[in-house]
């Protein structure tokens, strides 16, 4: 579910950047980037169970 939200957030940032609002797009990109890194670290630190 969180990957779907991250994908949609990235698509929204690209649409905002395409429309020409550069400061808003850069700010949202930073937020989405931090969310992606947090999601990665959350899943990267999970222990593997076999």
ModelCIF file with pLDDT and N, C-alpha, C, O atoms, coordinates in Angstrom:
data_MODEL
#
_entry.id   MODEL 
#
_entity.id                         1 
_entity.type                       polymer 
_entity.pdbx_number_of_molecules   1 
#
_entity_poly.entity_id                      1 
_entity_poly.type                           'polypeptide(L)' 
_entity_poly.nstd_linkage                   no 
_entity_poly.nstd_monomer                   no 
_entity_poly.pdbx_seq_one_letter_code       
;(UNK)(UNK)(UNK)(UNK)(UNK)(UNK)(UNK)(UNK)(UNK)(UNK)(UNK)(UNK)(UNK)(UNK)(UNK)(UNK)
(UNK)(UNK)(UNK)(UNK)(UNK)(UNK)(UNK)(UNK)(UNK)(UNK)(UNK)(UNK)(UNK)(UNK)(UNK)(UNK)
(UNK)(UNK)(UNK)(UNK)(UNK)(UNK)(UNK)(UNK)(UNK)(UNK)(UNK)(UNK)(UNK)(UNK)(UNK)(UNK)
(UNK)(UNK)
;
_entity_poly.pdbx_seq_one_letter_code_can   XXXXXXXXXXXXXXXXXXXXXXXXXXXXXXXXXXXXXXXXXXXXXXXXXX 
_entity_poly.pdbx_strand_id                 A 
#
loop_
_entity_poly_seq.entity_id 
_entity_poly_seq.num 
_entity_poly_seq.mon_id 
_entity_poly_seq.hetero 
1 1  UNK n 
1 2  UNK n 
1 3  UNK n 
1 4  UNK n 
1 5  UNK n 
1 6  UNK n 
1 7  UNK n 
1 8  UNK n 
1 9  UNK n 
1 10 UNK n 
1 11 UNK n 
1 12 UNK n 
1 13 UNK n 
1 14 UNK n 
1 15 UNK n 
1 16 UNK n 
1 17 UNK n 
1 18 UNK n 
1 19 UNK n 
1 20 UNK n 
1 21 UNK n 
1 22 UNK n 
1 23 UNK n 
1 24 UNK n 
1 25 UNK n 
1 26 UNK n 
1 27 UNK n 
1 28 UNK n 
1 29 UNK n 
1 30 UNK n 
1 31 UNK n 
1 32 UNK n 
1 33 UNK n 
1 34 UNK n 
1 35 UNK n 
1 36 UNK n 
1 37 UNK n 
1 38 UNK n 
1 39 UNK n 
1 40 UNK n 
1 41 UNK n 
1 42 UNK n 
1 43 UNK n 
1 44 UNK n 
1 45 UNK n 
1 46 UNK n 
1 47 UNK n 
1 48 UNK n 
1 49 UNK n 
1 50 UNK n 
#
_struct_asym.id          A 
_struct_asym.entity_id   1 
#
loop_
_ma_qa_metric.id 
_ma_qa_metric.mode 
_ma_qa_metric.name 
_ma_qa_metric.software_group_id 
_ma_qa_metric.type 
1 global pLDDT . pLDDT 
2 local  pLDDT . pLDDT 
#
_ma_qa_metric_global.metric_id      1 
_ma_qa_metric_global.metric_value   90.66 
_ma_qa_metric_global.model_id       1 
_ma_qa_metric_global.ordinal_id     1 
#
loop_
_ma_qa_metric_local.label_asym_id 
_ma_qa_metric_local.label_comp_id 
_ma_qa_metric_local.label_seq_id 
_ma_qa_metric_local.metric_id 
_ma_qa_metric_local.metric_value 
_ma_qa_metric_local.model_id 
_ma_qa_metric_local.ordinal_id 
A UNK 1  2 86.00 1 1  
A UNK 2  2 88.00 1 2  
A UNK 3  2 92.00 1 3  
A UNK 4  2 95.00 1 4  
A UNK 5  2 94.00 1 5  
A UNK 6  2 95.00 1 6  
A UNK 7  2 96.00 1 7  
A UNK 8  2 96.00 1 8  
A UNK 9  2 95.00 1 9  
A UNK 10 2 95.00 1 10 
A UNK 11 2 95.00 1 11 
A UNK 12 2 93.00 1 12 
A UNK 13 2 94.00 1 13 
A UNK 14 2 94.00 1 14 
A UNK 15 2 93.00 1 15 
A UNK 16 2 93.00 1 16 
A UNK 17 2 93.00 1 17 
A UNK 18 2 94.00 1 18 
A UNK 19 2 89.00 1 19 
A UNK 20 2 81.00 1 20 
A UNK 21 2 83.00 1 21 
A UNK 22 2 88.00 1 22 
A UNK 23 2 92.00 1 23 
A UNK 24 2 92.00 1 24 
A UNK 25 2 92.00 1 25 
A UNK 26 2 94.00 1 26 
A UNK 27 2 95.00 1 27 
A UNK 28 2 94.00 1 28 
A UNK 29 2 95.00 1 29 
A UNK 30 2 96.00 1 30 
A UNK 31 2 96.00 1 31 
A UNK 32 2 96.00 1 32 
A UNK 33 2 96.00 1 33 
A UNK 34 2 97.00 1 34 
A UNK 35 2 96.00 1 35 
A UNK 36 2 95.00 1 36 
A UNK 37 2 96.00 1 37 
A UNK 38 2 94.00 1 38 
A UNK 39 2 93.00 1 39 
A UNK 40 2 92.00 1 40 
A UNK 41 2 91.00 1 41 
A UNK 42 2 89.00 1 42 
A UNK 43 2 87.00 1 43 
A UNK 44 2 89.00 1 44 
A UNK 45 2 81.00 1 45 
A UNK 46 2 75.00 1 46 
A UNK 47 2 78.00 1 47 
A UNK 48 2 74.00 1 48 
A UNK 49 2 74.00 1 49 
A UNK 50 2 72.00 1 50 
#
loop_
_atom_site.group_PDB 
_atom_site.id 
_atom_site.type_symbol 
_atom_site.label_atom_id 
_atom_site.label_alt_id 
_atom_site.label_comp_id 
_atom_site.label_asym_id 
_atom_site.label_entity_id 
_atom_site.label_seq_id 
_atom_site.pdbx_PDB_ins_code 
_atom_site.Cartn_x 
_atom_site.Cartn_y 
_atom_site.Cartn_z 
_atom_site.occupancy 
_atom_site.B_iso_or_equiv 
_atom_site.pdbx_formal_charge 
_atom_site.auth_seq_id 
_atom_site.auth_comp_id 
_atom_site.auth_asym_id 
_atom_site.auth_atom_id 
_atom_site.pdbx_PDB_model_num 
ATOM 1   N N  . UNK A 1 1  ? 0.811  -1.189  0.000   1.00 86.00 ? 1  UNK A N  1 
ATOM 2   C CA . UNK A 1 1  ? 0.000  0.000   0.000   1.00 86.00 ? 1  UNK A CA 1 
ATOM 3   C C  . UNK A 1 1  ? 0.861  1.263   0.000   1.00 86.00 ? 1  UNK A C  1 
ATOM 4   O O  . UNK A 1 1  ? 0.565  2.226   -0.707  1.00 86.00 ? 1  UNK A O  1 
ATOM 5   N N  . UNK A 1 2  ? 1.934  1.247   0.804   1.00 88.00 ? 2  UNK A N  1 
ATOM 6   C CA . UNK A 1 2  ? 2.761  2.453   0.865   1.00 88.00 ? 2  UNK A CA 1 
ATOM 7   C C  . UNK A 1 2  ? 3.495  2.704   -0.448  1.00 88.00 ? 2  UNK A C  1 
ATOM 8   O O  . UNK A 1 2  ? 3.806  3.849   -0.778  1.00 88.00 ? 2  UNK A O  1 
ATOM 9   N N  . UNK A 1 3  ? 3.772  1.639   -1.196  1.00 92.00 ? 3  UNK A N  1 
ATOM 10  C CA . UNK A 1 3  ? 4.437  1.828   -2.485  1.00 92.00 ? 3  UNK A CA 1 
ATOM 11  C C  . UNK A 1 3  ? 3.502  2.483   -3.502  1.00 92.00 ? 3  UNK A C  1 
ATOM 12  O O  . UNK A 1 3  ? 3.945  3.258   -4.350  1.00 92.00 ? 3  UNK A O  1 
ATOM 13  N N  . UNK A 1 4  ? 2.231  2.173   -3.416  1.00 95.00 ? 4  UNK A N  1 
ATOM 14  C CA . UNK A 1 4  ? 1.243  2.819   -4.283  1.00 95.00 ? 4  UNK A CA 1 
ATOM 15  C C  . UNK A 1 4  ? 1.155  4.300   -3.967  1.00 95.00 ? 4  UNK A C  1 
ATOM 16  O O  . UNK A 1 4  ? 1.097  5.134   -4.871  1.00 95.00 ? 4  UNK A O  1 
ATOM 17  N N  . UNK A 1 5  ? 1.144  4.624   -2.690  1.00 94.00 ? 5  UNK A N  1 
ATOM 18  C CA . UNK A 1 5  ? 1.085  6.030   -2.276  1.00 94.00 ? 5  UNK A CA 1 
ATOM 19  C C  . UNK A 1 5  ? 2.343  6.771   -2.729  1.00 94.00 ? 5  UNK A C  1 
ATOM 20  O O  . UNK A 1 5  ? 2.263  7.904   -3.204  1.00 94.00 ? 5  UNK A O  1 
ATOM 21  N N  . UNK A 1 6  ? 3.498  6.131   -2.582  1.00 95.00 ? 6  UNK A N  1 
ATOM 22  C CA . UNK A 1 6  ? 4.744  6.768   -3.026  1.00 95.00 ? 6  UNK A CA 1 
ATOM 23  C C  . UNK A 1 6  ? 4.751  6.979   -4.542  1.00 95.00 ? 6  UNK A C  1 
ATOM 24  O O  . UNK A 1 6  ? 5.213  8.013   -5.025  1.00 95.00 ? 6  UNK A O  1 
ATOM 25  N N  . UNK A 1 7  ? 4.242  6.003   -5.285  1.00 96.00 ? 7  UNK A N  1 
ATOM 26  C CA . UNK A 1 7  ? 4.175  6.144   -6.736  1.00 96.00 ? 7  UNK A CA 1 
ATOM 27  C C  . UNK A 1 7  ? 3.245  7.291   -7.125  1.00 96.00 ? 7  UNK A C  1 
ATOM 28  O O  . UNK A 1 7  ? 3.589  8.106   -7.981  1.00 96.00 ? 7  UNK A O  1 
ATOM 29  N N  . UNK A 1 8  ? 2.076  7.355   -6.503  1.00 96.00 ? 8  UNK A N  1 
ATOM 30  C CA . UNK A 1 8  ? 1.137  8.437   -6.813  1.00 96.00 ? 8  UNK A CA 1 
ATOM 31  C C  . UNK A 1 8  ? 1.697  9.798   -6.415  1.00 96.00 ? 8  UNK A C  1 
ATOM 32  O O  . UNK A 1 8  ? 1.498  10.782  -7.127  1.00 96.00 ? 8  UNK A O  1 
ATOM 33  N N  . UNK A 1 9  ? 2.394  9.861   -5.282  1.00 95.00 ? 9  UNK A N  1 
ATOM 34  C CA . UNK A 1 9  ? 3.011  11.114  -4.860  1.00 95.00 ? 9  UNK A CA 1 
ATOM 35  C C  . UNK A 1 9  ? 4.080  11.555  -5.857  1.00 95.00 ? 9  UNK A C  1 
ATOM 36  O O  . UNK A 1 9  ? 4.195  12.743  -6.158  1.00 95.00 ? 9  UNK A O  1 
ATOM 37  N N  . UNK A 1 10 ? 4.854  10.616  -6.363  1.00 95.00 ? 10 UNK A N  1 
ATOM 38  C CA . UNK A 1 10 ? 5.873  10.938  -7.367  1.00 95.00 ? 10 UNK A CA 1 
ATOM 39  C C  . UNK A 1 10 ? 5.221  11.440  -8.649  1.00 95.00 ? 10 UNK A C  1 
ATOM 40  O O  . UNK A 1 10 ? 5.706  12.392  -9.261  1.00 95.00 ? 10 UNK A O  1 
ATOM 41  N N  . UNK A 1 11 ? 4.130  10.810  -9.055  1.00 95.00 ? 11 UNK A N  1 
ATOM 42  C CA . UNK A 1 11 ? 3.421  11.251  -10.258 1.00 95.00 ? 11 UNK A CA 1 
ATOM 43  C C  . UNK A 1 11 ? 2.861  12.657  -10.068 1.00 95.00 ? 11 UNK A C  1 
ATOM 44  O O  . UNK A 1 11 ? 2.900  13.464  -10.996 1.00 95.00 ? 11 UNK A O  1 
ATOM 45  N N  . UNK A 1 12 ? 2.346  12.957  -8.895  1.00 93.00 ? 12 UNK A N  1 
ATOM 46  C CA . UNK A 1 12 ? 1.815  14.297  -8.624  1.00 93.00 ? 12 UNK A CA 1 
ATOM 47  C C  . UNK A 1 12 ? 2.930  15.327  -8.667  1.00 93.00 ? 12 UNK A C  1 
ATOM 48  O O  . UNK A 1 12 ? 2.750  16.416  -9.213  1.00 93.00 ? 12 UNK A O  1 
ATOM 49  N N  . UNK A 1 13 ? 4.089  14.991  -8.090  1.00 94.00 ? 13 UNK A N  1 
ATOM 50  C CA . UNK A 1 13 ? 5.230  15.912  -8.132  1.00 94.00 ? 13 UNK A CA 1 
ATOM 51  C C  . UNK A 1 13 ? 5.658  16.161  -9.571  1.00 94.00 ? 13 UNK A C  1 
ATOM 52  O O  . UNK A 1 13 ? 5.973  17.297  -9.926  1.00 94.00 ? 13 UNK A O  1 
ATOM 53  N N  . UNK A 1 14 ? 5.677  15.127  -10.407 1.00 94.00 ? 14 UNK A N  1 
ATOM 54  C CA . UNK A 1 14 ? 6.056  15.313  -11.811 1.00 94.00 ? 14 UNK A CA 1 
ATOM 55  C C  . UNK A 1 14 ? 5.051  16.200  -12.545 1.00 94.00 ? 14 UNK A C  1 
ATOM 56  O O  . UNK A 1 14 ? 5.436  17.028  -13.371 1.00 94.00 ? 14 UNK A O  1 
ATOM 57  N N  . UNK A 1 15 ? 3.780  16.027  -12.246 1.00 93.00 ? 15 UNK A N  1 
ATOM 58  C CA . UNK A 1 15 ? 2.768  16.876  -12.876 1.00 93.00 ? 15 UNK A CA 1 
ATOM 59  C C  . UNK A 1 15 ? 2.906  18.327  -12.431 1.00 93.00 ? 15 UNK A C  1 
ATOM 60  O O  . UNK A 1 15 ? 2.764  19.239  -13.245 1.00 93.00 ? 15 UNK A O  1 
ATOM 61  N N  . UNK A 1 16 ? 3.177  18.546  -11.166 1.00 93.00 ? 16 UNK A N  1 
ATOM 62  C CA . UNK A 1 16 ? 3.372  19.916  -10.670 1.00 93.00 ? 16 UNK A CA 1 
ATOM 63  C C  . UNK A 1 16 ? 4.611  20.530  -11.299 1.00 93.00 ? 16 UNK A C  1 
ATOM 64  O O  . UNK A 1 16 ? 4.599  21.705  -11.668 1.00 93.00 ? 16 UNK A O  1 
ATOM 65  N N  . UNK A 1 17 ? 5.675  19.757  -11.428 1.00 93.00 ? 17 UNK A N  1 
ATOM 66  C CA . UNK A 1 17 ? 6.898  20.268  -12.061 1.00 93.00 ? 17 UNK A CA 1 
ATOM 67  C C  . UNK A 1 17 ? 6.659  20.582  -13.533 1.00 93.00 ? 17 UNK A C  1 
ATOM 68  O O  . UNK A 1 17 ? 7.214  21.545  -14.063 1.00 93.00 ? 17 UNK A O  1 
ATOM 69  N N  . UNK A 1 18 ? 5.847  19.783  -14.184 1.00 94.00 ? 18 UNK A N  1 
ATOM 70  C CA . UNK A 1 18 ? 5.553  19.996  -15.595 1.00 94.00 ? 18 UNK A CA 1 
ATOM 71  C C  . UNK A 1 18 ? 4.759  21.280  -15.809 1.00 94.00 ? 18 UNK A C  1 
ATOM 72  O O  . UNK A 1 18 ? 4.939  21.959  -16.820 1.00 94.00 ? 18 UNK A O  1 
ATOM 73  N N  . UNK A 1 19 ? 3.888  21.615  -14.868 1.00 89.00 ? 19 UNK A N  1 
ATOM 74  C CA . UNK A 1 19 ? 3.058  22.813  -14.978 1.00 89.00 ? 19 UNK A CA 1 
ATOM 75  C C  . UNK A 1 19 ? 3.836  24.082  -14.671 1.00 89.00 ? 19 UNK A C  1 
ATOM 76  O O  . UNK A 1 19 ? 3.340  25.175  -14.943 1.00 89.00 ? 19 UNK A O  1 
ATOM 77  N N  . UNK A 1 20 ? 5.048  23.976  -14.110 1.00 81.00 ? 20 UNK A N  1 
ATOM 78  C CA . UNK A 1 20 ? 5.901  25.145  -13.978 1.00 81.00 ? 20 UNK A CA 1 
ATOM 79  C C  . UNK A 1 20 ? 6.067  25.705  -12.578 1.00 81.00 ? 20 UNK A C  1 
ATOM 80  O O  . UNK A 1 20 ? 6.704  26.748  -12.429 1.00 81.00 ? 20 UNK A O  1 
ATOM 81  N N  . UNK A 1 21 ? 5.533  25.076  -11.550 1.00 83.00 ? 21 UNK A N  1 
ATOM 82  C CA . UNK A 1 21 ? 5.714  25.572  -10.189 1.00 83.00 ? 21 UNK A CA 1 
ATOM 83  C C  . UNK A 1 21 ? 6.958  24.925  -9.587  1.00 83.00 ? 21 UNK A C  1 
ATOM 84  O O  . UNK A 1 21 ? 6.865  23.951  -8.841  1.00 83.00 ? 21 UNK A O  1 
ATOM 85  N N  . UNK A 1 22 ? 8.106  25.471  -9.915  1.00 88.00 ? 22 UNK A N  1 
ATOM 86  C CA . UNK A 1 22 ? 9.377  24.871  -9.534  1.00 88.00 ? 22 UNK A CA 1 
ATOM 87  C C  . UNK A 1 22 ? 9.601  24.795  -8.018  1.00 88.00 ? 22 UNK A C  1 
ATOM 88  O O  . UNK A 1 22 ? 9.957  23.722  -7.532  1.00 88.00 ? 22 UNK A O  1 
ATOM 89  N N  . UNK A 1 23 ? 9.412  25.869  -7.249  1.00 92.00 ? 23 UNK A N  1 
ATOM 90  C CA . UNK A 1 23 ? 9.661  25.764  -5.797  1.00 92.00 ? 23 UNK A CA 1 
ATOM 91  C C  . UNK A 1 23 ? 8.754  24.740  -5.111  1.00 92.00 ? 23 UNK A C  1 
ATOM 92  O O  . UNK A 1 23 ? 9.199  23.999  -4.234  1.00 92.00 ? 23 UNK A O  1 
ATOM 93  N N  . UNK A 1 24 ? 7.502  24.702  -5.508  1.00 92.00 ? 24 UNK A N  1 
ATOM 94  C CA . UNK A 1 24 ? 6.578  23.727  -4.933  1.00 92.00 ? 24 UNK A CA 1 
ATOM 95  C C  . UNK A 1 24 ? 6.993  22.313  -5.307  1.00 92.00 ? 24 UNK A C  1 
ATOM 96  O O  . UNK A 1 24 ? 6.965  21.415  -4.466  1.00 92.00 ? 24 UNK A O  1 
ATOM 97  N N  . UNK A 1 25 ? 7.378  22.109  -6.561  1.00 92.00 ? 25 UNK A N  1 
ATOM 98  C CA . UNK A 1 25 ? 7.796  20.782  -7.013  1.00 92.00 ? 25 UNK A CA 1 
ATOM 99  C C  . UNK A 1 25 ? 9.062  20.326  -6.288  1.00 92.00 ? 25 UNK A C  1 
ATOM 100 O O  . UNK A 1 25 ? 9.174  19.158  -5.917  1.00 92.00 ? 25 UNK A O  1 
ATOM 101 N N  . UNK A 1 26 ? 10.007 21.230  -6.084  1.00 94.00 ? 26 UNK A N  1 
ATOM 102 C CA . UNK A 1 26 ? 11.236 20.862  -5.373  1.00 94.00 ? 26 UNK A CA 1 
ATOM 103 C C  . UNK A 1 26 ? 10.951 20.523  -3.919  1.00 94.00 ? 26 UNK A C  1 
ATOM 104 O O  . UNK A 1 26 ? 11.533 19.581  -3.380  1.00 94.00 ? 26 UNK A O  1 
ATOM 105 N N  . UNK A 1 27 ? 10.076 21.266  -3.283  1.00 95.00 ? 27 UNK A N  1 
ATOM 106 C CA . UNK A 1 27 ? 9.719  20.972  -1.905  1.00 95.00 ? 27 UNK A CA 1 
ATOM 107 C C  . UNK A 1 27 ? 9.024  19.633  -1.774  1.00 95.00 ? 27 UNK A C  1 
ATOM 108 O O  . UNK A 1 27 ? 9.350  18.842  -0.889  1.00 95.00 ? 27 UNK A O  1 
ATOM 109 N N  . UNK A 1 28 ? 8.067  19.375  -2.651  1.00 94.00 ? 28 UNK A N  1 
ATOM 110 C CA . UNK A 1 28 ? 7.360  18.100  -2.618  1.00 94.00 ? 28 UNK A CA 1 
ATOM 111 C C  . UNK A 1 28 ? 8.275  16.943  -2.976  1.00 94.00 ? 28 UNK A C  1 
ATOM 112 O O  . UNK A 1 28 ? 8.147  15.847  -2.429  1.00 94.00 ? 28 UNK A O  1 
ATOM 113 N N  . UNK A 1 29 ? 9.210  17.192  -3.905  1.00 95.00 ? 29 UNK A N  1 
ATOM 114 C CA . UNK A 1 29 ? 10.181 16.150  -4.245  1.00 95.00 ? 29 UNK A CA 1 
ATOM 115 C C  . UNK A 1 29 ? 11.011 15.778  -3.021  1.00 95.00 ? 29 UNK A C  1 
ATOM 116 O O  . UNK A 1 29 ? 11.272 14.599  -2.783  1.00 95.00 ? 29 UNK A O  1 
ATOM 117 N N  . UNK A 1 30 ? 11.424 16.771  -2.248  1.00 96.00 ? 30 UNK A N  1 
ATOM 118 C CA . UNK A 1 30 ? 12.183 16.497  -1.026  1.00 96.00 ? 30 UNK A CA 1 
ATOM 119 C C  . UNK A 1 30 ? 11.381 15.660  -0.041  1.00 96.00 ? 30 UNK A C  1 
ATOM 120 O O  . UNK A 1 30 ? 11.915 14.739  0.577   1.00 96.00 ? 30 UNK A O  1 
ATOM 121 N N  . UNK A 1 31 ? 10.103 15.981  0.105   1.00 96.00 ? 31 UNK A N  1 
ATOM 122 C CA . UNK A 1 31 ? 9.241  15.218  1.016   1.00 96.00 ? 31 UNK A CA 1 
ATOM 123 C C  . UNK A 1 31 ? 9.085  13.776  0.534   1.00 96.00 ? 31 UNK A C  1 
ATOM 124 O O  . UNK A 1 31 ? 9.174  12.839  1.328   1.00 96.00 ? 31 UNK A O  1 
ATOM 125 N N  . UNK A 1 32 ? 8.851  13.602  -0.766  1.00 96.00 ? 32 UNK A N  1 
ATOM 126 C CA . UNK A 1 32 ? 8.675  12.257  -1.317  1.00 96.00 ? 32 UNK A CA 1 
ATOM 127 C C  . UNK A 1 32 ? 9.985  11.475  -1.231  1.00 96.00 ? 32 UNK A C  1 
ATOM 128 O O  . UNK A 1 32 ? 9.973  10.275  -0.954  1.00 96.00 ? 32 UNK A O  1 
ATOM 129 N N  . UNK A 1 33 ? 11.092 12.133  -1.461  1.00 96.00 ? 33 UNK A N  1 
ATOM 130 C CA . UNK A 1 33 ? 12.393 11.465  -1.358  1.00 96.00 ? 33 UNK A CA 1 
ATOM 131 C C  . UNK A 1 33 ? 12.654 10.975  0.065   1.00 96.00 ? 33 UNK A C  1 
ATOM 132 O O  . UNK A 1 33 ? 13.127 9.855   0.257   1.00 96.00 ? 33 UNK A O  1 
ATOM 133 N N  . UNK A 1 34 ? 12.353 11.795  1.048   1.00 97.00 ? 34 UNK A N  1 
ATOM 134 C CA . UNK A 1 34 ? 12.521 11.392  2.448   1.00 97.00 ? 34 UNK A CA 1 
ATOM 135 C C  . UNK A 1 34 ? 11.585 10.222  2.768   1.00 97.00 ? 34 UNK A C  1 
ATOM 136 O O  . UNK A 1 34 ? 11.973 9.289   3.472   1.00 97.00 ? 34 UNK A O  1 
ATOM 137 N N  . UNK A 1 35 ? 10.350 10.275  2.249   1.00 96.00 ? 35 UNK A N  1 
ATOM 138 C CA . UNK A 1 35 ? 9.405  9.172   2.481   1.00 96.00 ? 35 UNK A CA 1 
ATOM 139 C C  . UNK A 1 35 ? 9.901  7.888   1.826   1.00 96.00 ? 35 UNK A C  1 
ATOM 140 O O  . UNK A 1 35 ? 9.745  6.808   2.397   1.00 96.00 ? 35 UNK A O  1 
ATOM 141 N N  . UNK A 1 36 ? 10.495 7.985   0.639   1.00 95.00 ? 36 UNK A N  1 
ATOM 142 C CA . UNK A 1 36 ? 11.034 6.801   -0.034  1.00 95.00 ? 36 UNK A CA 1 
ATOM 143 C C  . UNK A 1 36 ? 12.204 6.210   0.750   1.00 95.00 ? 36 UNK A C  1 
ATOM 144 O O  . UNK A 1 36 ? 12.304 4.992   0.900   1.00 95.00 ? 36 UNK A O  1 
ATOM 145 N N  . UNK A 1 37 ? 13.077 7.066   1.244   1.00 96.00 ? 37 UNK A N  1 
ATOM 146 C CA . UNK A 1 37 ? 14.218 6.588   2.021   1.00 96.00 ? 37 UNK A CA 1 
ATOM 147 C C  . UNK A 1 37 ? 13.742 5.947   3.325   1.00 96.00 ? 37 UNK A C  1 
ATOM 148 O O  . UNK A 1 37 ? 14.261 4.910   3.738   1.00 96.00 ? 37 UNK A O  1 
ATOM 149 N N  . UNK A 1 38 ? 12.756 6.568   3.969   1.00 94.00 ? 38 UNK A N  1 
ATOM 150 C CA . UNK A 1 38 ? 12.223 6.002   5.207   1.00 94.00 ? 38 UNK A CA 1 
ATOM 151 C C  . UNK A 1 38 ? 11.573 4.641   4.955   1.00 94.00 ? 38 UNK A C  1 
ATOM 152 O O  . UNK A 1 38 ? 11.729 3.721   5.758   1.00 94.00 ? 38 UNK A O  1 
ATOM 153 N N  . UNK A 1 39 ? 10.850 4.511   3.849   1.00 93.00 ? 39 UNK A N  1 
ATOM 154 C CA . UNK A 1 39 ? 10.227 3.230   3.506   1.00 93.00 ? 39 UNK A CA 1 
ATOM 155 C C  . UNK A 1 39 ? 11.291 2.178   3.218   1.00 93.00 ? 39 UNK A C  1 
ATOM 156 O O  . UNK A 1 39 ? 11.174 1.032   3.652   1.00 93.00 ? 39 UNK A O  1 
ATOM 157 N N  . UNK A 1 40 ? 12.328 2.572   2.485   1.00 92.00 ? 40 UNK A N  1 
ATOM 158 C CA . UNK A 1 40 ? 13.417 1.644   2.193   1.00 92.00 ? 40 UNK A CA 1 
ATOM 159 C C  . UNK A 1 40 ? 14.081 1.163   3.478   1.00 92.00 ? 40 UNK A C  1 
ATOM 160 O O  . UNK A 1 40 ? 14.294 -0.035  3.664   1.00 92.00 ? 40 UNK A O  1 
ATOM 161 N N  . UNK A 1 41 ? 14.410 2.106   4.367   1.00 91.00 ? 41 UNK A N  1 
ATOM 162 C CA . UNK A 1 41 ? 15.079 1.721   5.604   1.00 91.00 ? 41 UNK A CA 1 
ATOM 163 C C  . UNK A 1 41 ? 14.179 0.871   6.492   1.00 91.00 ? 41 UNK A C  1 
ATOM 164 O O  . UNK A 1 41 ? 14.659 -0.016  7.198   1.00 91.00 ? 41 UNK A O  1 
ATOM 165 N N  . UNK A 1 42 ? 12.896 1.136   6.460   1.00 89.00 ? 42 UNK A N  1 
ATOM 166 C CA . UNK A 1 42 ? 11.959 0.332   7.243   1.00 89.00 ? 42 UNK A CA 1 
ATOM 167 C C  . UNK A 1 42 ? 11.978 -1.127  6.772   1.00 89.00 ? 42 UNK A C  1 
ATOM 168 O O  . UNK A 1 42 ? 11.979 -2.053  7.583   1.00 89.00 ? 42 UNK A O  1 
ATOM 169 N N  . UNK A 1 43 ? 11.992 -1.311  5.460   1.00 87.00 ? 43 UNK A N  1 
ATOM 170 C CA . UNK A 1 43 ? 11.978 -2.677  4.929   1.00 87.00 ? 43 UNK A CA 1 
ATOM 171 C C  . UNK A 1 43 ? 13.366 -3.297  4.897   1.00 87.00 ? 43 UNK A C  1 
ATOM 172 O O  . UNK A 1 43 ? 13.491 -4.519  4.973   1.00 87.00 ? 43 UNK A O  1 
ATOM 173 N N  . UNK A 1 44 ? 14.393 -2.499  4.788   1.00 89.00 ? 44 UNK A N  1 
ATOM 174 C CA . UNK A 1 44 ? 15.762 -3.033  4.732   1.00 89.00 ? 44 UNK A CA 1 
ATOM 175 C C  . UNK A 1 44 ? 16.215 -3.552  6.093   1.00 89.00 ? 44 UNK A C  1 
ATOM 176 O O  . UNK A 1 44 ? 17.098 -4.406  6.169   1.00 89.00 ? 44 UNK A O  1 
ATOM 177 N N  . UNK A 1 45 ? 15.620 -3.043  7.162   1.00 81.00 ? 45 UNK A N  1 
ATOM 178 C CA . UNK A 1 45 ? 16.043 -3.470  8.496   1.00 81.00 ? 45 UNK A CA 1 
ATOM 179 C C  . UNK A 1 45 ? 15.206 -4.629  9.021   1.00 81.00 ? 45 UNK A C  1 
ATOM 180 O O  . UNK A 1 45 ? 15.457 -5.108  10.127  1.00 81.00 ? 45 UNK A O  1 
ATOM 181 N N  . UNK A 1 46 ? 14.216 -5.093  8.256   1.00 75.00 ? 46 UNK A N  1 
ATOM 182 C CA . UNK A 1 46 ? 13.434 -6.241  8.681   1.00 75.00 ? 46 UNK A CA 1 
ATOM 183 C C  . UNK A 1 46 ? 14.313 -7.498  8.663   1.00 75.00 ? 46 UNK A C  1 
ATOM 184 O O  . UNK A 1 46 ? 15.133 -7.682  7.764   1.00 75.00 ? 46 UNK A O  1 
ATOM 185 N N  . UNK A 1 47 ? 14.130 -8.343  9.653   1.00 78.00 ? 47 UNK A N  1 
ATOM 186 C CA . UNK A 1 47 ? 14.865 -9.595  9.655   1.00 78.00 ? 47 UNK A CA 1 
ATOM 187 C C  . UNK A 1 47 ? 14.185 -10.580 8.723   1.00 78.00 ? 47 UNK A C  1 
ATOM 188 O O  . UNK A 1 47 ? 12.957 -10.638 8.647   1.00 78.00 ? 47 UNK A O  1 
ATOM 189 N N  . UNK A 1 48 ? 14.985 -11.343 8.025   1.00 74.00 ? 48 UNK A N  1 
ATOM 190 C CA . UNK A 1 48 ? 14.442 -12.340 7.108   1.00 74.00 ? 48 UNK A CA 1 
ATOM 191 C C  . UNK A 1 48 ? 14.095 -13.592 7.877   1.00 74.00 ? 48 UNK A C  1 
ATOM 192 O O  . UNK A 1 48 ? 14.884 -14.073 8.691   1.00 74.00 ? 48 UNK A O  1 
ATOM 193 N N  . UNK A 1 49 ? 12.913 -14.119 7.618   1.00 74.00 ? 49 UNK A N  1 
ATOM 194 C CA . UNK A 1 49 ? 12.523 -15.359 8.285   1.00 74.00 ? 49 UNK A CA 1 
ATOM 195 C C  . UNK A 1 49 ? 12.340 -16.440 7.222   1.00 74.00 ? 49 UNK A C  1 
ATOM 196 O O  . UNK A 1 49 ? 11.619 -16.256 6.241   1.00 74.00 ? 49 UNK A O  1 
ATOM 197 N N  . UNK A 1 50 ? 13.009 -17.565 7.439   1.00 72.00 ? 50 UNK A N  1 
ATOM 198 C CA . UNK A 1 50 ? 12.952 -18.665 6.484   1.00 72.00 ? 50 UNK A CA 1 
ATOM 199 C C  . UNK A 1 50 ? 12.111 -19.781 7.017   1.00 72.00 ? 50 UNK A C  1 
ATOM 200 O O  . UNK A 1 50 ? 11.944 -20.802 6.350   1.00 72.00 ? 50 UNK A O  1 
#
